[in-house]
Amino acid sequence: MEIVPIEFFGVHVDVPFPAPIGIQGAKLEKFGAKICDAKEGLSIRPDQIRLKKWDELFGYELHANFFGDNGQLTLASDRAKLFVRNARTQGDWNVIMQTFTKFYTLMEFDEKTHTVLSCHVHAKFPSVEERDEWIGQFSHNALCSKSAALGYVKIFDWDKDIRVLIEQSNVVPDGVFVAWDTQFDNDEDDWESFLGSLFQMMENAANMFELAFEPLRERV
């Protein structure tokens, strides 16, 4: 088992709606005020929110950028999306989980809906040679110029399949890029506990490929 430190990570959620929500039903002004609320919302400033509208029925898209453009919330007639990228420390992870918990509490999604979840990390090996030696185990054809791993795994306490991709990082020269894609139903009673378990899900799925991660750093 290789145990490596994480340099950067990000989380992305995409929630499709069962039916489109019209511009009147979306109550965009009220929604914008909610996400600006410092206590119950996402503490987004009004000047960080933009609305693009091209039709009076379903033609709208609200964007909110935050965390220095490393976070983005999008609300459209057919879906809601939230992502945070370029995080690095345990403190960043805590803030991300607080943000996502407030997002799910605020949105009050129908229990029949589901979330498409994507996570990724760039993790650093001690050297390029050690990285190449480790990732080379996944190459079964001499004609392949670069090795990579791709597989769907099932782990304990997670209902859906988890798609795991491991390849060379294009950000960290001696690192690997690991991406997870999966889904979960929006029927949780305790979003804080559930979302707080995401990192464990990521690591347990990566363990299937003999890869583990050091604890996130407290500071950079």
C-alpha positions in Angstrom: 0.0 0.0 0.0 1.4 3.4 -1.1 0.6 6.2 1.4 1.1 9.7 -0.1 0.3 13.3 0.9 -2.4 15.3 -0.9 -1.3 18.5 -2.5 -4.7 19.8 -3.9 -8.3 18.5 -3.9 -11.8 19.5 -4.9 -15.4 18.4 -4.6 -18.2 18.9 -7.1 -21.9 18.1 -6.8 -24.6 18.2 -9.5 -28.3 17.7 -8.6 -30.7 17.3 -11.5 -34.3 18.3 -10.8 -37.2 15.8 -11.6 -38.9 18.6 -13.6 -37.7 22.1 -14.7 -38.5 25.0 -12.3 -39.7 28.1 -14.0 -38.2 31.5 -13.3 -41.2 32.5 -11.1 -41.1 29.3 -9.1 -37.4 29.6 -8.5 -37.9 32.9 -6.5 -34.4 34.0 -7.4 -34.3 37.2 -5.4 -35.3 35.3 -2.2 -32.8 32.5 -3.1 -30.0 35.1 -3.6 -30.8 36.6 -0.2 -30.6 33.2 1.5 -27.2 32.3 0.1 -25.9 35.7 1.3 -26.9 35.1 4.9 -23.8 34.8 7.0 -25.3 32.3 9.5 -27.7 30.0 7.6 -26.4 30.7 4.1 -23.1 30.6 2.3 -21.9 34.1 3.3 -21.7 35.1 -0.4 -21.6 38.8 -1.1 -24.3 40.3 -3.3 -21.6 41.5 -5.8 -20.5 37.8 -6.2 -23.9 36.8 -7.7 -24.8 37.2 -11.3 -28.0 36.3 -13.1 -28.2 35.5 -16.8 -31.7 35.4 -18.2 -32.8 34.9 -21.8 -36.4 33.7 -21.5 -39.3 34.3 -19.1 -40.1 30.6 -18.6 -37.0 28.3 -18.1 -34.2 30.5 -19.6 -32.2 31.6 -16.6 -28.9 30.7 -14.8 -27.7 32.2 -11.5 -24.0 32.0 -10.8 -22.3 32.8 -7.5 -18.4 32.8 -7.3 -16.7 32.7 -3.9 -13.5 31.5 -2.3 -11.5 33.6 -4.7 -13.3 32.0 -7.7 -12.3 28.6 -6.4 -16.0 28.0 -5.4 -19.0 28.3 -7.6 -22.7 27.8 -7.1 -25.0 27.5 -10.2 -28.8 27.3 -10.2 -30.7 26.7 -13.4 -34.2 25.5 -14.3 -33.1 21.9 -14.5 -30.4 21.5 -11.9 -28.2 22.9 -9.1 -24.5 22.6 -9.0 -21.8 23.5 -6.4 -18.0 23.0 -6.6 -14.9 24.0 -4.7 -11.4 23.3 -6.1 -7.8 24.0 -5.3 -8.2 23.3 -1.5 -5.1 22.1 0.3 -5.5 21.7 4.1 -7.6 20.2 6.8 -9.0 23.6 7.5 -10.0 23.9 3.8 -11.8 20.5 4.0 -13.7 21.7 7.1 -14.8 24.9 5.4 -15.9 22.9 2.3 -17.9 20.5 4.4 -19.6 23.4 6.2 -20.4 25.0 2.9 -21.9 21.8 1.4 -23.9 21.1 4.6 -25.4 24.6 4.4 -26.1 24.1 0.7 -28.0 20.9 1.2 -29.9 22.3 4.2 -30.8 25.4 2.3 -31.9 23.7 -0.9 -34.2 21.1 0.8 -34.0 18.8 -2.2 -36.8 16.3 -2.8 -35.9 12.9 -1.3 -36.6 11.3 -4.6 -33.7 13.3 -6.2 -30.1 12.2 -6.3 -26.7 13.9 -6.4 -23.9 13.2 -8.9 -20.7 13.5 -6.9 -17.2 14.1 -8.3 -14.1 14.4 -6.1 -10.5 14.6 -7.1 -7.0 14.9 -5.5 -3.5 15.5 -6.8 -1.2 13.5 -4.5 2.6 13.6 -4.4 5.0 10.8 -4.6 8.6 11.1 -3.2 9.9 11.2 -6.8 8.9 10.8 -10.4 10.6 7.4 -10.5 8.7 6.1 -7.5 5.5 7.4 -9.0 6.1 5.8 -12.4 7.1 2.5 -10.8 3.9 2.4 -8.7 1.5 3.4 -11.5 3.3 1.1 -13.9 1.6 -1.9 -12.3 -1.6 -0.9 -14.1 0.0 -1.1 -17.6 -0.7 -4.4 -19.3 0.4 -3.4 -22.8 3.9 -2.4 -23.8 2.4 -0.2 -26.5 0.7 2.1 -23.9 2.9 5.2 -23.5 1.5 6.0 -20.0 0.0 3.8 -17.3 -3.4 4.6 -15.7 -6.0 2.7 -13.7 -9.8 2.8 -14.1 -12.3 0.7 -12.3 -15.7 0.6 -10.6 -15.6 -0.5 -6.9 -18.1 -1.2 -4.2 -17.2 -0.4 -0.6 -18.9 -1.0 2.7 -21.5 1.5 3.8 -21.9 3.1 0.3 -24.8 2.1 -1.8 -23.7 3.1 -5.3 -20.8 2.0 -7.5 -17.8 4.3 -7.3 -15.8 5.0 -10.5 -12.1 5.5 -9.7 -9.6 7.0 -12.1 -5.8 7.2 -11.4 -3.4 8.7 -13.7 -0.3 11.0 -13.8 -1.0 14.5 -12.4 -0.7 17.4 -14.8 -0.3 19.8 -11.8 2.1 18.0 -9.5 5.1 16.8 -11.6 5.8 13.7 -9.4 2.2 13.1 -8.4 -0.9 11.2 -9.4 -4.4 12.5 -10.2 -7.2 10.5 -8.5 -10.8 11.1 -9.4 -14.0 9.6 -7.9 -17.4 9.6 -9.5 -20.5 8.3 -7.8 -24.0 9.1 -6.7 -26.1 9.3 -3.6 -29.8 9.9 -2.8 -30.8 13.2 -1.2 -32.7 11.6 1.7 -30.2 12.2 4.5 -31.5 13.3 7.9 -28.0 14.4 9.1 -26.2 16.1 6.2 -23.3 17.1 8.4 -22.4 13.6 9.4 -23.0 12.2 5.9 -20.9 14.8 4.1 -18.2 14.5 6.7 -17.8 10.8 5.7 -17.0 11.6 2.1 -13.2 11.6 2.7 -13.4 8.2 4.2 -15.4 7.0 1.2 -12.7 8.4 -1.1 -9.9 6.7 0.8 -11.6 3.4 1.1 -12.3 3.3 -2.7 -8.6 4.2 -3.4 -7.5 1.5 -1.1 -8.8 -1.0 -3.6 -5.9 0.1 -5.8 -3.4 -0.1 -3.0 -3.3 3.6 -2.5 -3.9 5.6 0.7 -3.4 9.2 1.8 -1.6 10.9 4.6 -3.8 13.1 6.9 -4.5 16.5 5.4 -2.0 19.1 6.5 -3.2 21.6 9.1 -1.6 24.5 7.2 0.5 25.1 4.1 
